[in-house]
Amino acid sequence: GTRLGFTIDNGKIHNVSLGQGQEIVAEHAMEVAAAEGHWVILQNIHLVARWLGTLEKLVEHHSLDSHPEYRLFMSAEPAPSPETHIIPQGLLDNSIKITSEPPTGMRANLHGALDLFSQETLEQCSKETEFRCILFALCYFHAAVAERRRFGTQGWNRSYPFNNGDLTVSVNVLHNYLEANPKVPWDDLRYLFGEIMYGGHITDDWDRRLCRTYLSEYVQPEMLDGEVALAPGFMIPPRLDYEAYHQYIDDNLPGESPHLYGLHPNAEMGFLTVTSDRLFRTVLELQPKESEAAGGTGASREEQAILDEILGQLPEPFNMEEMMAKAKEKTPYTVVALQECERMNILTHEIRRSLKELDLGLQGELTITSEMEELANALFYDNVPESWTRYAYPSLLSLATWYADLLQRIRELEVWSTDFVLPATVWLAGFFNPQSFLTAIMQSTARKKQWPLDKMCLAVDVTKKTREEITFPPREGSYVHGLFMEGARWDVAAGSIADARMKELTPEMPVILLRAIPLDRMDTINVYECPVYKTRTRGPTYVWTFNLKTKEKAAKWVLAGVALLLE
């Protein structure tokens, strides 16, 4: 623009940052620019979804008899998913599109973070050694938290929009604090970076803990003596000049791997598997369902076969009145069993109703509705229909596996509800609401020992036994099985968490004994507070926190994203 004589100062560039009430300003700028041959820049058009239709018409209108030098530039953030895409087709068709991809990989991100500063930045602080050390650690921290997002939920439970502004403001704060204090206020700095600058984006408590742990590992007094490793084999560099820092990264940073972020190499496998699964599923959905030769009945025949198979295997609903009469004593465990049976009835009723309806539709006795069509498509693509998931539990399984899992859950409930005696070991993943069972363990102990419920917690003892070896329930509490560990494994011999083995993404845990104990008797030394989730989606599927024994620092497992999964 400057080379061609277009600048904001000479009034030939109109720069409009869109937001509430800026639409009129943008319309006026486009009108003036189209008549006089100026340039217009509209920033963040994704923020004014309702005005985009008007914008499309204006672009079309001004494209006809406007000044030959009139140009319109627009910027927008990409939509997080295809469903939330709002930019009109017309705008996309008529424009030249340029995407600005963020750098990928630790090396590119680290160079990119350093590029935000200069030699002047390094020389501006009176405590030069401290300032340079912490600034380099912050650049590495910034690169790690940004790039960690590509590992999906094992990286962060939710995706956060960390940006360059977080880093530049953090460095300004660092400069001000070092100038204002005779000693380096380590705790204050870590709090400001982790809870406010970067923590301001974070909405999940487990992600907040991860952010705090990164900073406690990277920003500490030992870094001034060059004793802190940012990654295996990559120490914080001594006091260097700006260009020398870039050279240090090129010479010393190890090759790209999950180790650079504190994760196990399996994390990359998990993330690549999910990505390829998604790709193949998309390809499958693009395939035509019916071939001409089959006369258009191939798909419906397949759906009919799946439908018949599911209906044929679906057991009868639980007789709730009979069960209520049988359960004389309403212990916490009995209440959980009854609630679970009730929820299972609602789900199986919906499955039976929707399949019978679709059956009549396929036979031509009912008009096919959009709901039936969605159900038929789901059966064809081996997906769990949305009308079922509304009444079901969170699950990422395909339809065939999901249905086998459902039948297994019903069998477990049938066994438990015949006499309401607690099974020798309980399949924790088999519940709609696992929290209710874990709370029942505490309630029954609280009633027996007259303890206040709000001053109790669960003690977690991982046994050395498998499910088959357990024949009797424990005297107190309950044995549970069906948990898997992601990010690490359980070492049965040592009785603690250990590094995962390659290609074992989610090794199964041995049977776990859960007992209720008073809060003050809880073991807090050498333990890792491990979150338990229902599925790999983590985030909203959180169930409980289990304290697991560890011989290494808990920080290692926090950075590795170690969690227990019920599926």
C-alpha positions as CSV (number, residue, x, y, z in Angstrom):
1,G,0.0,0.0,0.0
2,T,2.7,2.5,1.0
3,R,4.6,1.8,-2.3
4,L,1.5,2.5,-4.4
5,G,0.7,5.6,-2.3
6,F,-2.1,4.1,-0.2
7,T,-1.7,4.8,3.5
8,I,-4.1,5.5,6.5
9,D,-2.5,8.9,6.9
10,N,-3.4,10.2,3.4
11,G,-6.9,8.8,3.9
12,K,-6.7,6.3,1.0
13,I,-7.0,3.3,3.4
14,H,-10.1,2.8,5.6
15,N,-9.4,0.4,8.4
16,V,-12.5,-0.8,10.2
17,S,-12.4,-3.3,13.1
18,L,-15.8,-4.8,13.1
19,G,-17.9,-5.3,16.2
20,Q,-21.1,-3.9,17.7
21,G,-22.3,-0.7,15.9
22,Q,-19.4,-0.7,13.4
23,E,-21.5,-1.9,10.4
24,I,-22.6,1.6,9.5
25,V,-18.9,2.8,9.5
26,A,-17.9,-0.1,7.3
27,E,-20.8,0.6,4.8
28,H,-19.9,4.3,4.6
29,A,-16.2,3.4,4.1
30,M,-17.0,1.0,1.2
31,E,-19.2,3.6,-0.5
32,V,-16.5,6.4,-0.3
33,A,-13.7,4.0,-1.4
34,A,-15.7,2.6,-4.4
35,A,-16.3,6.1,-5.7
36,E,-12.8,7.5,-5.1
37,G,-10.6,4.4,-5.6
38,H,-9.5,3.8,-2.0
39,W,-8.7,0.6,-0.1
40,V,-11.0,-0.8,2.6
41,I,-9.8,-3.3,5.3
42,L,-12.6,-5.0,7.3
43,Q,-11.2,-6.9,10.2
44,N,-12.9,-9.8,12.0
45,I,-16.0,-10.1,9.8
46,H,-16.9,-13.3,11.7
47,L,-18.0,-11.2,14.7
48,V,-20.9,-9.7,12.7
49,A,-22.8,-12.8,11.6
50,R,-26.1,-11.0,11.0
51,W,-24.5,-8.3,8.8
52,L,-22.7,-10.8,6.5
53,G,-25.8,-11.1,4.1
54,T,-25.8,-7.3,3.7
55,L,-22.0,-7.3,3.2
56,E,-22.3,-9.9,0.4
57,K,-24.9,-7.7,-1.4
58,L,-22.7,-4.5,-1.0
59,V,-19.7,-6.4,-2.4
60,E,-21.8,-7.4,-5.4
61,H,-23.2,-3.9,-5.9
62,H,-19.8,-2.1,-5.7
63,S,-18.2,-4.7,-8.1
64,L,-20.0,-3.2,-11.1
65,D,-19.4,0.5,-11.6
66,S,-16.7,1.3,-9.0
67,H,-13.3,3.0,-9.4
68,P,-10.7,0.6,-11.0
69,E,-8.4,1.1,-8.0
70,Y,-11.0,0.2,-5.3
71,R,-10.0,-2.8,-3.3
72,L,-11.6,-4.6,-0.4
73,F,-9.7,-6.7,2.2
74,M,-11.4,-8.8,4.8
75,S,-10.1,-10.9,7.7
76,A,-11.8,-13.6,9.7
77,E,-11.0,-16.4,12.1
78,P,-11.6,-19.9,10.9
79,A,-14.7,-21.7,12.2
80,P,-14.0,-24.4,14.8
81,S,-16.2,-26.9,12.9
82,P,-17.9,-27.1,9.5
83,E,-21.3,-26.7,11.2
84,T,-20.4,-23.3,12.7
85,H,-19.1,-21.9,9.4
86,I,-20.9,-18.6,8.7
87,I,-19.1,-16.7,5.9
88,P,-21.5,-16.6,2.9
89,Q,-20.6,-18.8,-0.2
90,G,-20.7,-15.7,-2.4
91,L,-18.0,-13.9,-0.5
92,L,-15.7,-17.0,-0.6
93,D,-16.3,-17.6,-4.3
94,N,-15.6,-14.0,-5.4
95,S,-12.4,-13.4,-3.3
96,I,-8.8,-14.4,-3.4
97,K,-8.2,-16.4,-0.2
98,I,-5.0,-16.4,1.8
99,T,-4.7,-18.4,5.0
100,S,-2.2,-17.6,7.8
101,E,-1.2,-20.9,9.3
102,P,0.4,-20.8,12.8
103,P,3.8,-22.4,12.9
104,T,3.9,-26.1,13.7
105,G,6.5,-27.9,15.8
106,M,8.5,-26.7,18.8
107,R,11.4,-25.3,16.8
108,A,9.2,-23.0,14.6
109,N,7.1,-22.0,17.6
110,L,10.1,-21.2,19.7
111,H,11.7,-19.1,17.0
112,G,8.4,-17.4,16.4
113,A,8.1,-16.6,20.1
114,L,11.6,-15.1,20.2
115,D,10.9,-13.1,17.0
116,L,8.4,-11.0,19.1
117,F,11.4,-9.4,20.9
118,S,14.8,-7.9,19.9
119,Q,18.3,-7.1,21.2
120,E,16.8,-3.9,22.7
121,T,14.3,-5.9,24.7
122,L,17.1,-8.0,26.3
123,E,19.0,-4.9,27.3
124,Q,16.2,-2.9,28.8
125,C,16.3,-4.5,32.3
126,S,18.8,-3.7,35.0
127,K,18.8,-7.4,36.2
128,E,20.0,-8.7,32.8
129,T,20.8,-12.3,33.7
130,E,17.5,-12.9,35.5
131,F,15.5,-11.1,32.8
132,R,17.1,-13.1,29.9
133,C,16.8,-16.4,31.6
134,I,13.1,-16.0,32.5
135,L,12.3,-14.5,29.1
136,F,13.7,-17.6,27.3
137,A,11.8,-19.9,29.7
138,L,8.6,-18.0,28.9
139,C,9.2,-18.3,25.2
140,Y,9.6,-22.1,25.6
141,F,6.5,-22.2,27.9
142,H,4.5,-20.2,25.3
143,A,5.6,-22.6,22.5
144,A,4.8,-25.6,24.6
145,V,1.2,-24.6,25.6
146,A,0.4,-23.5,22.1
147,E,1.7,-26.6,20.3
148,R,0.3,-29.0,23.0
149,R,-3.2,-28.4,21.6
150,R,-2.5,-30.7,18.6
151,F,-2.4,-33.7,21.0
152,G,-6.2,-33.3,21.5
153,T,-7.6,-33.9,25.0
154,Q,-4.4,-35.5,26.3
155,G,-2.8,-32.1,25.6
156,W,-5.6,-29.8,27.0
157,N,-9.1,-30.9,28.1
158,R,-10.4,-27.9,26.2
159,S,-8.8,-25.9,23.3
160,Y,-7.7,-22.4,24.4
161,P,-6.9,-19.3,22.2
162,F,-3.4,-18.6,23.6
163,N,-1.9,-15.8,21.5
164,N,1.3,-13.7,21.1
165,G,-0.3,-11.0,23.2
166,D,-0.1,-13.3,26.3
167,L,3.6,-13.6,25.9
168,T,4.4,-9.9,25.2
169,V,2.3,-8.7,28.1
170,S,4.0,-11.4,30.4
171,V,7.4,-10.1,29.4
172,N,6.3,-6.5,30.2
173,V,5.1,-7.6,33.6
174,L,8.4,-9.5,34.1
175,H,10.4,-6.3,33.3
176,N,8.3,-4.1,35.7
177,Y,8.5,-6.6,38.6
178,L,12.2,-7.1,38.3
179,E,12.8,-3.4,38.3
180,A,10.5,-2.8,41.3
181,N,11.9,-5.6,43.5
182,P,15.4,-6.0,44.9
183,K,15.0,-9.9,44.7
184,V,13.2,-11.9,42.0
185,P,9.6,-12.5,43.2
186,W,9.4,-16.1,41.9
187,D,6.0,-16.9,43.4
188,D,4.4,-13.6,42.3
189,L,5.7,-14.1,38.7
190,R,4.4,-17.7,38.4
191,Y,1.0,-16.6,39.8
192,L,0.7,-13.7,37.3
193,F,1.8,-15.8,34.3
194,G,-0.1,-19.0,35.2
195,E,-3.3,-17.7,36.8
196,I,-3.8,-14.3,35.0
197,M,-2.0,-13.9,31.7
198,Y,-2.3,-17.5,30.4
199,G,-4.7,-18.7,33.1
200,G,-7.2,-16.1,32.1
201,H,-8.1,-18.2,29.0
202,I,-8.4,-21.4,31.0
203,T,-11.8,-22.7,32.2
204,D,-11.0,-26.2,33.3
205,D,-9.4,-26.8,36.7
206,W,-7.2,-29.7,35.5
207,D,-5.9,-27.5,32.7
208,R,-5.2,-24.8,35.2
209,R,-3.2,-27.3,37.2
210,L,-1.2,-28.2,34.1
211,C,-0.4,-24.6,33.4
212,R,0.8,-24.0,37.0
213,T,2.9,-27.2,36.8
214,Y,4.7,-26.1,33.6
215,L,5.6,-22.8,35.2
216,S,6.8,-24.4,38.5
217,E,9.0,-26.7,36.4
218,Y,10.4,-23.9,34.1
219,V,10.5,-20.8,36.2
220,Q,12.5,-21.4,39.4
221,P,15.6,-20.0,41.1
222,E,17.9,-22.9,39.9
223,M,17.5,-21.7,36.3
224,L,20.0,-18.8,37.0
225,D,22.7,-21.5,37.5
226,G,21.7,-23.2,34.3
227,E,20.4,-26.3,36.2
228,V,16.9,-26.4,34.7
229,A,16.1,-28.6,31.7
230,L,13.1,-27.3,29.6
231,A,13.0,-30.7,27.9
232,P,15.2,-33.9,28.1
233,G,18.7,-32.7,27.0
234,F,17.7,-29.0,26.5
235,M,18.9,-26.8,29.3
236,I,18.1,-23.1,29.8
237,P,20.9,-21.3,28.0
238,P,23.4,-19.1,29.7
239,R,23.2,-15.3,29.2
240,L,23.4,-14.8,25.4
241,D,22.7,-12.1,22.8
242,Y,19.5,-12.1,20.8
243,E,21.0,-13.8,17.7
244,A,22.9,-16.2,19.8
245,Y,19.6,-17.4,21.4
246,H,18.3,-18.3,17.9
247,Q,21.5,-20.1,17.2
248,Y,21.3,-21.9,20.5
249,I,17.8,-23.3,19.6
250,D,19.1,-24.5,16.2
251,D,22.2,-26.2,17.7
252,N,20.7,-27.7,20.9
253,L,16.9,-28.3,20.6
254,P,16.2,-32.1,20.2
255,G,14.2,-33.4,17.3
256,E,10.4,-32.9,17.4
257,S,8.7,-35.4,19.7
258,P,6.0,-35.4,22.5
259,H,8.9,-35.5,25.0
260,L,9.4,-31.8,24.4
261,Y,6.0,-31.1,26.0
262,G,6.4,-33.6,28.8
263,L,4.2,-36.1,27.0
264,H,4.8,-39.8,26.2
265,P,5.4,-40.7,22.5
266,N,2.1,-42.7,22.7
267,A,0.3,-39.4,22.8
268,E,1.2,-38.8,19.2
269,M,0.0,-42.2,18.1
270,G,-3.3,-41.6,19.9
271,F,-3.7,-38.2,18.2
272,L,-2.8,-39.6,14.7
273,T,-5.1,-42.6,15.1
274,V,-8.1,-40.3,15.9
275,T,-7.2,-38.1,12.9
276,S,-7.0,-41.0,10.5
277,D,-10.2,-42.5,11.9
278,R,-12.0,-39.2,11.3
279,L,-10.6,-39.0,7.7
280,F,-11.7,-42.6,6.8
281,R,-15.2,-41.9,8.3
282,T,-15.5,-38.8,6.2
283,V,-14.5,-40.7,3.1
284,L,-17.1,-43.4,4.0
285,E,-19.8,-40.8,4.3
286,L,-19.0,-39.4,0.9
287,Q,-19.6,-42.7,-0.8
288,P,-23.0,-43.1,-2.6
289,K,-25.2,-45.4,-0.5
290,E,-27.1,-47.0,-3.4
291,S,-25.7,-48.5,-6.6
292,E,-27.8,-48.3,-9.8
293,A,-27.4,-52.0,-10.4
294,A,-28.9,-52.9,-7.1
295,G,-32.1,-51.0,-8.0
296,G,-31.7,-48.7,-5.0
297,T,-32.6,-51.4,-2.3
298,G,-29.0,-52.3,-1.2
299,A,-28.9,-49.7,1.6
300,S,-32.4,-50.4,3.0
301,R,-31.7,-54.2,2.9
302,E,-28.6,-53.7,5.0
303,E,-30.4,-51.4,7.4
304,Q,-33.2,-53.9,7.7
305,A,-30.7,-56.6,8.7
306,I,-29.0,-54.5,11.3
307,L,-32.5,-53.4,12.7
308,D,-33.7,-57.0,13.0
309,E,-30.5,-58.1,14.7
310,I,-30.7,-55.3,17.3
311,L,-34.4,-55.8,18.0
312,G,-33.9,-59.6,18.3
313,Q,-31.2,-59.2,21.0
314,L,-32.8,-56.4,23.0
315,P,-33.9,-57.8,26.4
316,E,-37.2,-57.1,28.1
317,P,-37.3,-54.0,30.3
318,F,-36.7,-54.3,34.0
319,N,-40.0,-54.8,36.1
320,M,-39.6,-51.8,38.4
321,E,-42.6,-52.6,40.6
322,E,-41.4,-56.1,41.3
323,M,-37.9,-54.9,42.0
324,M,-39.2,-52.2,44.5
325,A,-41.1,-54.9,46.3
326,K,-38.0,-57.1,46.4
327,A,-35.8,-54.4,47.8
328,K,-36.9,-54.4,51.4
329,E,-34.0,-52.4,52.8
330,K,-33.2,-49.2,50.9
331,T,-29.4,-49.2,51.3
332,P,-27.4,-46.6,49.3
333,Y,-26.3,-49.5,46.9
334,T,-29.9,-50.6,46.4
335,V,-30.9,-47.1,45.5
336,V,-28.1,-46.9,42.9
337,A,-29.2,-50.2,41.4
338,L,-32.8,-49.1,41.1
339,Q,-31.8,-45.7,39.5
340,E,-29.6,-47.5,37.0
341,C,-32.4,-50.0,36.0
342,E,-34.8,-47.1,35.6
343,R,-32.4,-45.2,33.3
344,M,-31.7,-48.4,31.3
345,N,-35.5,-48.8,30.8
346,I,-35.8,-45.3,29.4
347,L,-32.9,-46.0,26.9
348,T,-34.1,-49.5,25.8
349,H,-37.7,-48.1,25.4
350,E,-36.4,-45.4,23.0
351,I,-34.3,-48.0,21.1
352,R,-37.3,-50.3,20.7
353,R,-39.8,-47.5,19.8
354,S,-37.5,-45.9,17.1
355,L,-36.5,-49.2,15.5
356,K,-40.2,-50.4,15.3
357,E,-41.1,-47.1,13.7
358,L,-38.3,-47.4,11.2
359,D,-39.2,-51.0,10.5
360,L,-42.8,-49.9,9.5
361,G,-41.3,-47.1,7.4
362,L,-39.0,-49.4,5.5
363,Q,-41.9,-51.8,4.8
364,G,-44.0,-48.9,3.4
365,E,-46.6,-48.8,6.2
366,L,-45.5,-45.4,7.5
367,T,-44.2,-42.3,5.8
368,I,-40.4,-41.9,6.3
369,T,-39.8,-38.9,8.5
370,S,-36.5,-37.0,8.8
371,E,-35.9,-38.7,12.3
372,M,-36.3,-42.1,10.7
373,E,-33.9,-41.1,7.9
374,E,-31.3,-40.0,10.4
375,L,-31.7,-43.3,12.3
376,A,-31.3,-45.4,9.0
377,N,-28.2,-43.4,8.1
378,A,-26.7,-44.0,11.5
379,L,-27.4,-47.8,11.2
380,F,-25.8,-47.8,7.8
381,Y,-22.6,-46.0,8.9
382,D,-22.3,-47.9,12.2
383,N,-22.9,-44.7,14.3
384,V,-24.9,-44.5,17.5
385,P,-28.1,-42.6,16.5
386,E,-28.5,-39.2,18.1
387,S,-32.0,-40.0,19.4
388,W,-30.4,-42.8,21.5
389,T,-27.4,-40.9,22.8
390,R,-29.8,-38.3,24.3
391,Y,-30.9,-41.0,26.8
392,A,-27.5,-42.9,27.0
393,Y,-24.2,-42.4,28.7
394,P,-21.1,-40.7,27.0
395,S,-19.4,-43.1,24.6
396,L,-17.1,-42.9,21.6
397,L,-17.7,-46.4,20.4
398,S,-19.1,-47.4,17.0
399,L,-22.7,-48.8,16.9
400,A,-21.8,-52.5,16.9
401,T,-19.3,-52.2,19.9
402,W,-21.7,-49.8,21.7
403,Y,-24.6,-52.2,21.4
404,A,-22.5,-55.2,22.7
405,D,-21.4,-52.9,25.6
406,L,-25.1,-52.0,26.3
407,L,-26.1,-55.7,26.5
408,Q,-23.1,-56.3,28.9
409,R,-24.4,-53.4,31.1
410,I,-27.9,-54.9,31.1
411,R,-26.5,-58.4,32.1
412,E,-24.5,-56.8,35.0
413,L,-27.7,-55.0,36.2
414,E,-29.7,-58.2,36.0
415,V,-27.2,-60.1,38.2
416,W,-27.1,-57.3,40.7
417,S,-30.8,-56.7,40.9
418,T,-31.9,-60.4,41.5
419,D,-31.0,-60.2,45.2
420,F,-29.4,-56.7,45.5
421,V,-26.2,-58.2,47.0
422,L,-23.2,-56.2,46.0
423,P,-21.1,-58.1,43.3
424,A,-17.6,-59.3,44.3
425,T,-16.2,-56.6,42.0
426,V,-18.2,-53.9,40.4
427,W,-17.8,-52.8,36.8
428,L,-17.6,-49.0,37.4
429,A,-17.8,-48.2,33.6
430,G,-21.2,-50.0,33.5
431,F,-23.1,-47.1,35.2
432,F,-24.9,-44.2,33.6
433,N,-23.8,-42.2,36.6
434,P,-20.6,-43.7,38.2
435,Q,-20.5,-40.8,40.8
436,S,-23.7,-42.1,42.4
437,F,-22.0,-45.5,43.1
438,L,-18.8,-43.8,44.5
439,T,-21.0,-41.6,46.7
440,A,-22.9,-44.7,47.9
441,I,-19.6,-46.2,49.1
442,M,-19.1,-43.2,51.4
443,Q,-22.8,-43.1,52.5
444,S,-22.9,-46.7,53.6
445,T,-19.7,-46.3,55.6
446,A,-21.0,-43.0,57.1
447,R,-24.2,-44.7,58.3
448,K,-22.2,-47.7,59.7
449,K,-19.6,-45.6,61.6
450,Q,-21.7,-42.4,62.3
451,W,-19.2,-40.2,60.5
452,P,-20.2,-36.8,58.8
453,L,-20.4,-37.3,55.1
454,D,-18.8,-34.0,54.2
455,K,-15.6,-34.8,56.1
456,M,-15.0,-38.1,54.2
457,C,-13.2,-39.1,51.1
458,L,-12.3,-42.2,49.1
459,A,-9.1,-44.1,49.7
460,V,-7.9,-45.8,46.6
461,D,-5.9,-49.0,46.9
462,V,-4.8,-50.7,43.6
463,T,-4.6,-54.4,44.2
464,K,-2.4,-56.9,42.4
465,K,-5.3,-59.0,41.3
466,T,-7.4,-59.3,38.1
467,R,-11.1,-59.4,38.0
468,E,-11.2,-63.3,37.8
469,E,-9.1,-63.6,41.0
470,I,-11.7,-61.7,43.2
471,T,-14.4,-64.0,44.5
472,F,-15.8,-62.2,47.6
473,P,-16.6,-58.5,48.1
474,P,-14.4,-56.7,50.7
475,R,-15.5,-56.3,54.3
476,E,-15.6,-52.5,53.8
477,G,-16.0,-50.5,50.6
478,S,-16.1,-52.1,47.2
479,Y,-13.8,-53.6,44.5
480,V,-14.1,-52.0,41.1
481,H,-12.7,-53.0,37.7
482,G,-12.9,-51.8,34.1
483,L,-10.6,-48.7,34.3
484,F,-7.8,-47.9,31.8
485,M,-4.9,-45.6,32.2
486,E,-3.9,-43.1,29.5
487,G,-0.5,-41.4,29.4
488,A,1.2,-44.0,31.7
489,R,0.7,-47.5,33.1
490,W,0.3,-49.1,36.5
491,D,3.4,-51.1,37.6
492,V,1.8,-54.0,39.6
493,A,5.1,-55.2,41.0
494,A,6.2,-51.7,42.3
495,G,2.6,-50.7,43.2
496,S,2.9,-47.3,41.6
497,I,2.5,-45.3,38.3
498,A,5.3,-46.0,35.7
499,D,6.1,-44.9,32.2
500,A,3.8,-46.3,29.5
501,R,5.2,-49.0,27.2
502,M,5.3,-48.0,23.5
503,K,2.1,-48.7,21.5
504,E,0.1,-49.5,24.7
505,L,-2.1,-46.5,24.6
506,T,-4.6,-47.4,27.4
507,P,-3.4,-50.4,29.5
508,E,-6.0,-51.9,31.8
509,M,-5.7,-51.3,35.6
510,P,-5.9,-54.2,38.1
511,V,-8.9,-54.4,40.4
512,I,-9.1,-51.3,42.7
513,L,-10.4,-51.3,46.3
514,L,-12.3,-48.2,47.2
515,R,-12.9,-47.4,50.9
516,A,-14.4,-44.4,52.6
517,I,-12.1,-42.7,55.2
518,P,-12.1,-39.5,57.2
519,L,-10.4,-36.6,55.3
520,D,-7.6,-36.2,57.9
521,R,-6.5,-39.8,57.3
522,M,-5.9,-39.2,53.6
523,D,-2.5,-40.0,52.3
524,T,-1.0,-36.9,50.5
525,I,2.7,-37.8,50.3
526,N,4.0,-39.4,47.1
527,V,0.6,-39.4,45.4
528,Y,-0.6,-38.2,42.1
529,E,-4.1,-36.8,42.0
530,C,-5.4,-38.6,39.0
531,P,-8.7,-37.5,37.3
532,V,-11.1,-40.2,36.2
533,Y,-13.1,-39.6,33.0
534,K,-15.9,-41.6,31.3
535,T,-14.3,-41.3,27.8
536,R,-11.2,-40.0,26.0
537,T,-13.2,-36.7,25.4
538,R,-12.2,-35.9,29.1
539,G,-13.5,-32.4,30.0
540,P,-17.2,-32.7,30.6
541,T,-17.0,-36.5,31.3
542,Y,-15.2,-36.0,34.6
543,V,-16.2,-38.5,37.3
544,W,-13.9,-38.3,40.4
545,T,-10.3,-37.9,41.5
546,F,-8.3,-41.0,42.6
547,N,-5.0,-40.6,44.6
548,L,-2.5,-43.0,43.1
549,K,0.9,-43.8,44.5
550,T,3.9,-42.6,42.6
551,K,7.7,-42.9,43.2
552,E,8.5,-40.0,40.9
553,K,7.4,-36.3,41.1
554,A,3.7,-35.9,40.5
555,A,4.6,-33.0,38.1
556,K,5.8,-35.6,35.6
557,W,2.4,-37.2,35.4
558,V,0.6,-33.9,35.2
559,L,2.6,-32.8,32.2
560,A,2.1,-36.3,30.6
561,G,-1.7,-35.8,30.9
562,V,-2.1,-39.0,32.9
563,A,-5.8,-39.9,33.6
564,L,-8.0,-42.9,34.2
565,L,-10.7,-43.7,31.6
566,L,-13.8,-45.8,32.0
567,E,-13.9,-46.7,28.3
